[in-house]
Amino acid sequence: MCVYRNERNVAIDMPDLLVLISPGCAPKDREEWDRMKQYSNKDYSQAPRHLVEVKSLVSYNGFGIPDYMLTCDGLNLTDFPETWFFYSNEEYNFAKYESFKKQFEKAKVDVHFVIRERVPHNYCAERAYPEAYEDYDNIIDMLKS
């Protein structure tokens, strides 16, 4: 929504905070695709190929979806709020980490990355096991303030 607002110059307020848990997009190139495949033997939530398949489905028959919506590269981060990313270092969406980091830092967005080792995809979306407790509780506190 925030990028769409900027791209289309839509008059809606920007949120004060973004919390992104395991965000991912289609790979922009062979290098990102290879990184996604490398993580896929550890990330059992879904196969990374669905990101590539979705890209071809939504672009079917020439239907134009902007690349920034598919690969999340070239984002217009003007006036973006403080943004928090939460990733496992063993999920295929983590292949987009470097791209997001570079873009958000270049745009001087107040960005934070929390990367936990050896936890599953979307690990902190709920308080399901001990590794998620701290991050889940921190997210709830951020959203309350």
N, C-alpha and C positions, 0 to 999 in steps of 0.2 A: 504494500500500500504506500509506503513512504517513497519508494523509488518511482512508482507510478504517478504519485502526486507531483513529484519534481519533473518527470518527463512530460506529463500532460498539462502542467501548470494548473492543476485542480485546486480550487480554493477550499481546502480542508486543513484543519490544524494538524501540526506534526505532534506526535505523542512526546511526552517528556522522557520516556525510557523505552528501549527495546531489549527484550530478553529472548535470545534465540538459542534453542536447544537442538543441537545436531542439524543445523541448516545445511542443505546440499542442493546442488544443481547439476545439470548435465555437464559432462567434461568439455572444456573448451578445445582441448587438443589431445593428441595421442599420449603425451606425458601425463596429463591428469587422469586419463582413462587407465593407463598402466598402474598409476598409484591406487586408483579405486579398486582395480582387480587384485592388487597386492593385499589390500585390507579385507577383501571379501571372504577369505578363508577364516577370518576371525570374527567377522560381523555376520551373524546368522539371522538378523532381522529381516533382510530381504536382499535380493541380488542387485548389485550396482547396475546391471544391464537395464533395469527398469527406467533409469534416468535417461539412457540413450533411446530406449523404445518410446518413452513419453515424448521426447524431443521430436522423433519422426512422426508420431501420431498427431501431435498438435500442429505440426507443419504440413500435414498431408494436403495434397492437391493445391499447393501454393499458398495455403492460409498463412499469412505473415505474422509470426510471433517474433517480437524484437529479441535479439540475442541476449540483451541484459536480463530478460525474463527466463531464458533457457539456461544460460551458462553462468549468470550472475557476474559477468565481467563487464567493465565499462559502466559501472553504476553511477548515477548522478546522486551523490551524497550531500548535496547542498543542504545546509541547515539540519543535518541529521542529529537526532538526540543521542545522548549517552547510550551506548550499545554494549551488551554483554553477550558473548558467545560461550556456549558450554559444549564441549566435545569429549568423546573418548578417543584415545590415541589408537584405538583398534577398530574404528568404524570407517566404512568407505567414504562417508561424507567428509571425514577429516582431510581427504585429498584436496578439498577447496580451501583449507585453512590459510595457506600461503597467499592465495589470491585475495581472500577477504582481508587478511592482515595488511597487505600492501595497499589495497584500495582505501581502506578506512584510515590508515595512518597518513597516506598521501593527502586525503581530504581533511586531515586534522580533526577527525571525529574523536570524541572521548570514547575510546574503545577498550574493552577488556576481554581477554581470552582465558577461560578456565579449561585446562586440558588435564583430564584424569587418565591415569594409566590402568589398563586391564579392567575396564568396566564396559558394559554393553552399550550399544546404540541407544540414545535417549535415556541414559542412565538416571538423570535427575528430574525426569518428568513426573515422578512420584516418589514417595518415600518407601520404596519397596524392600530395600536392603541397606545394610550399614554404610556402604560406600556412597550412597546417594543422600544420606541424611543432611549433612552439612550444606551441600549445594542447594538442595531442595529448600531447606529452611532459609538460606540466604536469599533465594529467589522470592520466596513468599514475603520476606521482610522488605525487599526492594519494591515489590509491587504494592505493599501496604503503605509505603511512605510517599 
